[in-house]
Amino acid sequence: MRTEFAIAVLCCPVMAMAQIGPSSGLGCTVTAARGMACNGPSAVPTVPKVGETDSPRLLITEMRLEVGAAFDIRDSLSDYLIEGIGEGALVNEKTPFRYVSLVKGSVTLMPRGKPFRLRNKSSVTVEFRVIEIRR
């Protein structure tokens, strides 16, 4: 009996899956006239609960930038990931100057300590996700 149990345990490995969920989610549209409209829960930081002071947080924002509009991060104390949803490209207007591809599934790291301004230079509205990693 013990031999059968041991064989069953060795032959049937246990698998555990985990998923990291966002701390909050938000959807925003930015127009060329510097207007921004957002929906979803507030991205304003709240007082952390007991035991949450040192835990990292993910803040996910779905962005739509109209033609000529820009998305600014002035005080970059977090790491940011820019994930493409559709087609298009953005231009980072601050150093390091580079294009950010928005092809579906592409991811670009915008490291902390480097403010950035992403401008839509294409002829259509572009969509992407901004994933902020607060540590």
N, C-alpha and C positions, 0 to 999 in steps of 0.2 A: 504494500500500500504506500509506504514512504517513497519507494523508488518511483512509482507512477506519479506521485505528486511532484517530486523533484524534476522529473522529465517534463511534466506539463509546465512548470514554472520556467524552466530553461528554454523551452520551445515557443513560448508565447510571451514575447517581451511586451512590456507595458509602455504605451506611448502617451505623452502628455503634450498638449498644445496650449500655447498662450498667445494672447493678442494684446498689444498695447493700445489702449483707447485714448483718445484725446482728452485733455483736461477741459477744453471748451471748444466750441466750433462757431464759426461766423462766416457770413457771406457778404462781400462788398463789391460795389461797382464804382469805378472812378471815372469821371468825365474829364475832358480836356480843359474845361473851365475851372479845374481844381475842386470840383464838387465830389463828395463821397457819400454814398448811401449804403448802409449795412443793415443786415437782419440777422437774428440769432441772439444767443445769450451774450451778455456784456463781456468784453475782453479786459475790463478793468480788474486788476488783481484784487483779490479779497483777502481778508485776514486768514492765514493758514490755520487749519485745525491742529490739535495736539498731535505731534508725531509727523506732521507734514512739512515742517520747516525746511528740511534738507532734501526733500524728495524732488527729483527732476519733473518737469511738466512739459507736455506738448500742447501747443495752441495752434489749431489748424484754421486757416482762413481761406475761403474760396474767393478768388479775385477775378474781376473782369475789368480790363482796361480798354477804354475806347481809344480811337485813333488820336495820337498826340498826348494822351494822358500819362502821368507819371505816378509811381508809387515810391514813397520816401521812407527810409529808416535813418533817422539822424543820430540817435544814441543807441548804438548796437551793443548791448550787454549780453545778448543771446546769440546762439548760432541759428541760422535760417537755412532751410532747404526750399528751393523753388522747384516744384514738380509740374511738368507740363501736362495739360489736359487735352489740348487741341493742337492746332498748327500755329505757327508764328514765331516771332523772336522779339526779345526786348534788348535794349541797350543800357548798360550800366553807365551812367553819366559821371560817376565818381571813380577815383582810382581803386582798383585796377579797371581800366576801361575795357569792356569786353561785351560780347553778345551772349545772351542767355537764351538757349534753345527751349522752345515750348512744345516740341514734338511729344506726343503722348508717351508717357513713361520715362521721359528724361528728367534727371534730377541734377540741380546745380547747388553747391554749397556756397553760402555767403557767410564767411566766418565772423565770429564776434570781434568787436573792436574796430571793424571797418564799416563805417556808414555807407549806404548805397542809395541810389536813385535809379529805378528801372523805368524807362520810358518806352511806350509803344510807338515804334517808328513805322509799323506796317500799315497797310491800307484797310485793315479790318479790326474789329474788336477781338482781343485775345483773352483766353481764360487760363488760369493756373492756380495752384495751391501754394500758399505760404505756410510752411511748418516751422514754428518757432520752438526752439528747444531751450527752455529755461533751466538753469542748473543752480 
